[in-house]
Amino acid sequence: MINKPKPADSIQSLVSYRPAFGKNVSKSLIRLSANENGLGCSPLVNQAIRKYEGEIHRYPAQQDEALVSAISSRFKINPERIVTGNGSDELIYLLCTAFLNPGDEAIHTQYGFLVFPQAIKIAGGVPVVAQDDHYTVSVDSIIAKLSPKTKIVFLANPNNPTGTMLSEQEIKRLVDLLPKSVLLVLDWAYSEYVTEGLADAAQLVDASENIVMLRTFSKLFGLASLRLGWGYFPSEIYSILQSIRPPFSVNQLAALAGRIAIEDIAFQEESVSHNHFWMKEIVDRLDEMGVQTHPSKTNFMLLDFKRNTGLTAKLLETLLIEHNIQLRSMSPYGLPDMLRMSIGKSDEMEQLTMSLRQIMQQQGR
Ligand SMILES: Cc1ncc(COP(=O)(O)O)c(C=O)c1O
């Protein structure tokens, strides 16, 4: 037997989640594959970073008070329960580390965010899949998967990659049916795009000891590259996370950018209305071309080629790359007949339309 370091059992069967956005992505690529904000970020953030004269050689604050206070004022929540992280991804990993013993189960939904099963496995837990109902999370199937070993339920709402959303009533039903010993993670990454009907997750956190809310600066706020997320937690869970989180996971520039981004309401409003306009417009255009889409509450949508003959998701993905446009294959999510497309800038959406029309024509459709 070869004598060499052996990785933990928990990661031996891991299928690593590594979104392939391509190496050395050229600036001219129209990247509609990563659910980023098509408009970029607040110009005030870019200005502040260019002018930044802080002390780069110093470690950052463990929790940037100005950032926490800005989040607390913007969302009217208790600053003493906010934890920031290196993207909300980091908080997902921390929750798994904090609450899963080897062999414990954590439920995630069928067509859900792939970081959930990855983080569960790395922590030694067992991911348990709750089937969706028509590409929508099903509270009943989550409840049916509960066992004495269940420690966590992960729920992204609206959901990535399906774009569907559970109503406030359904979320309340889930909260009522779930044992208080199970941690419910409400991942509200796309909540800022929703204008009505979304449950107030912060209120649910305030009223419980087993519910947490995760949020991100990577979507509406347009700071994906800086890696900044945050969560709102019951006080005991807050203390646990503070005690295990890496002390300096949020860097100074990310904290500064986050504070400025959250205060720039005009940019947020512009982003939401840009998204709503193009979401409707592009769905109509795709419909005219005979491409089926799934209704979405987010800044991305699924293009569905299941019923189409001839053009497949794989072929369209390849042909669009020749036009310098990148959509996201949904094969890793178990949806090989679909592509996910986020809303980009207006000229990118026009270019996409032109390319699609050309491709359709060439394919004789
Ligand atoms: C549902 C969901 N949660 C969390 C994240 C991660 O966000 P962050 O960039 O803050 O790590 C994403 C990113 O795509 C997401 O779709």
The ligand as an ORCA input file, in Angstrom:
! r2SCAN-3c Opt
* xyz 0 1
  C     -28.886     30.940     -4.383
  C     -27.495     31.474     -4.233
  N     -26.978     31.597     -3.022
  C     -25.746     32.084     -2.817
  C     -24.957     32.447     -3.898
  C     -23.545     32.863     -3.633
  O     -23.367     34.186     -3.532
  P     -21.968     34.795     -3.142
  O     -21.394     35.351     -4.392
  O     -22.323     35.844     -2.121
  O     -21.101     33.725     -2.543
  C     -25.444     32.340     -5.186
  C     -24.603     32.698     -6.334
  O     -24.841     32.385     -7.469
  C     -26.749     31.824     -5.365
  O     -27.273     31.667     -6.587
*
